[in-house]
Amino acid sequence: MTLSGTTHPNTPAWHQLPNAPEPGKLLGQRDALQDGAVLLHEAFAASDEARQHPFRILLLRSGQDIKAYANRCAHFGVPLAAKQELMQFVPHVSLSCNVHYARYRWSDGICDRGDCEGDSLIAIPLDVDAQGAIRIAAVA
């Protein structure tokens, strides 16, 4: 099953961002992510052997649906949250940047309040297999 968010036409592709991991990268198991939760996850590109440059991903679960966005505010490119305990969200509804307070819809990552209104988070396409393994999908 392939799951993905929607990305605004002016938003760069996730795989063009610095330190982007390769398609097929395992991000975890669906059952390890609680329904209505947002998990800040770090993935590493195969070339980053020293693990010095993590690619920060937001994993969102709503029922069986898993979405992934780059942890990057559309306003200035800063992380929405630097640590898990700082993540601001309303389960199944929205995520907020704790620097600029821009609010993004859970369903598609579109900013619906703040200086970046109409822009979006950078969606990362996912494959979730029958056993619940979450992987980055192939680049289309």
C-alpha positions as CSV (number, residue, x, y, z in Angstrom):
1,M,0.0,0.0,0.0
2,T,1.4,3.4,-0.9
3,L,0.5,6.4,1.2
4,S,1.5,10.0,0.6
5,G,0.6,13.5,1.4
6,T,0.0,16.4,-1.0
7,T,2.7,18.9,-1.7
8,H,2.1,22.4,-3.0
9,P,3.4,23.0,-6.5
10,N,6.0,25.5,-5.4
11,T,7.5,23.2,-2.7
12,P,10.8,21.3,-3.5
13,A,10.6,17.5,-3.7
14,W,11.7,15.8,-0.5
15,H,14.5,13.8,-2.2
16,Q,16.1,17.1,-3.3
17,L,16.7,18.3,0.2
18,P,20.1,17.9,1.8
19,N,20.8,14.5,3.4
20,A,17.6,12.9,2.1
21,P,17.6,9.1,2.7
22,E,17.1,6.7,-0.2
23,P,13.8,5.3,-1.2
24,G,13.2,2.0,0.6
25,K,14.6,3.3,3.8
26,L,12.9,1.6,6.8
27,L,11.3,4.3,9.1
28,G,9.7,1.9,11.6
29,Q,6.6,-0.1,12.3
30,R,3.0,1.2,12.1
31,D,2.1,-0.5,15.4
32,A,4.9,1.4,17.2
33,L,3.2,4.7,16.4
34,Q,0.1,5.4,18.4
35,D,-3.1,6.5,16.6
36,G,-3.2,10.3,16.6
37,A,0.5,10.7,17.3
38,V,3.2,12.6,15.6
39,L,6.7,11.1,15.9
40,L,9.9,13.1,15.1
41,H,12.2,10.6,13.4
42,E,15.7,10.9,12.1
43,A,16.8,9.0,9.0
44,F,20.3,8.9,7.5
45,A,21.4,8.7,3.9
46,A,23.6,5.6,3.1
47,S,26.4,8.0,2.3
48,D,26.3,9.5,5.8
49,E,28.4,6.8,7.5
50,A,29.3,9.0,10.4
51,R,25.6,9.7,11.1
52,Q,26.4,13.4,11.4
53,H,23.6,14.8,9.2
54,P,20.2,13.4,10.0
55,F,17.2,14.0,7.8
56,R,14.4,14.9,10.1
57,I,10.9,13.4,9.4
58,L,7.5,13.8,11.0
59,L,5.5,10.6,11.0
60,L,1.8,11.0,11.6
61,R,-0.7,8.2,12.2
62,S,-4.5,8.4,11.8
63,G,-6.1,5.0,12.0
64,Q,-4.2,2.8,9.5
65,D,-3.1,5.8,7.5
66,I,0.5,6.9,7.9
67,K,1.8,10.2,6.5
68,A,5.3,11.6,6.5
69,Y,6.5,15.2,6.1
70,A,10.0,16.7,6.2
71,N,10.4,18.4,9.6
72,R,10.7,21.8,7.9
73,C,8.5,24.8,8.2
74,A,7.4,26.3,4.9
75,H,8.0,29.8,6.3
76,F,11.8,29.8,6.9
77,G,12.8,26.1,6.7
78,V,13.3,25.7,10.4
79,P,12.1,22.5,12.1
80,L,8.5,22.6,13.3
81,A,10.0,21.2,16.6
82,A,13.6,20.4,17.5
83,K,12.6,17.7,20.1
84,Q,9.6,15.3,20.5
85,E,8.4,17.0,23.7
86,L,8.2,20.4,21.9
87,M,6.0,19.1,19.1
88,Q,2.7,21.0,19.0
89,F,-0.2,19.3,17.3
90,V,-3.9,18.5,17.6
91,P,-4.3,14.7,16.8
92,H,-5.8,14.0,13.4
93,V,-6.3,17.8,12.8
94,S,-3.1,19.9,12.7
95,L,0.6,20.5,13.4
96,S,2.1,23.8,14.4
97,C,5.6,25.3,14.1
98,N,6.8,26.2,17.5
99,V,9.0,29.0,16.1
100,H,6.5,30.9,14.0
101,Y,3.2,29.3,15.0
102,A,2.2,28.5,11.5
103,R,-0.5,25.8,11.5
104,Y,-0.6,23.0,9.0
105,R,-3.4,20.6,8.2
106,W,-2.7,17.0,9.2
107,S,-4.5,15.6,6.2
108,D,-2.4,17.3,3.5
109,G,0.3,19.5,5.1
110,I,-1.1,22.8,3.7
111,C,-0.5,25.8,5.9
112,D,-3.9,27.3,6.9
113,R,-2.7,29.9,9.4
114,G,0.4,32.0,9.5
115,D,2.9,33.7,7.3
116,C,3.1,30.7,4.9
117,E,-0.6,30.3,4.4
118,G,-1.2,28.3,1.2
119,D,2.3,26.7,1.2
120,S,2.8,23.2,2.4
121,L,5.0,20.9,4.4
122,I,7.2,18.7,2.1
123,A,5.4,15.3,1.8
124,I,7.4,12.1,1.7
125,P,5.7,9.2,0.0
126,L,5.5,6.0,2.0
127,D,5.0,2.3,1.4
128,V,3.5,0.4,4.3
129,D,3.6,-3.4,3.8
130,A,1.2,-6.1,5.2
131,Q,3.4,-6.5,8.3
132,G,3.2,-2.7,9.0
133,A,6.8,-1.9,8.0
134,I,7.0,1.8,7.0
135,R,9.4,2.6,4.2
136,I,10.1,5.6,2.0
137,A,8.5,4.9,-1.4
138,A,10.3,5.1,-4.7
139,V,10.6,8.5,-6.3
140,A,8.0,8.9,-9.0
